[in-house]
Amino acid sequence: QVQLVESGGGLVQPGGSLRLSCVASGSIFSFNFMGWYRQVPGKQRDLVAGIHSRGIATYADSVKGRFTISRDNAKNTVYLQMNSLKPEDTAVYYCRLAQLGAEYWGQGTQVTVSS
């Protein structure tokens, strides 16, 4: 079994920054994908950024140049550095891990961008 615990969400003003962290524990294999997704009420959960264990990253167009995803394989942790935040970035952010045909989700952390 795999558990994911997110942290780092909160309230920030437009133009500000936040850093999200997600720690994975349990049966973690060396080859996997970890990503951050976000969801607002009434809409689907969308990929924000993802990164493979070998370091290949992908981003949604809406966050390119503002968000940076990184990971520390030794700590089974993935980070999302969010800069130049906009009100439209407001959402619940979820961490996901995919390995060996299975996927796991964290409980989510709220990010609110508002003045």
C-alpha angles and dihedrals in degrees: 000000000000129000126196123197120190128198140167104068124132147114119315135167121247110279092028131118139238134180120213123200131195122190119197122204135178126041101002117172123209094242114059147119124244124188148166121234131180136207136189123195113284095013135093124262109261134196114254099175137337138189134196121223088254090058104257107145134196130192139194111249091241093063103036111127092016105059128051125193122202138163141206107211093190089059096035087232132138124196134199116201108198118194133173090024119200131201088250089063088070108120145106107281119213130194118220132191122193124190138149093000095307131102133204132194136204124227094257135245126231120239116189122184110193142131 
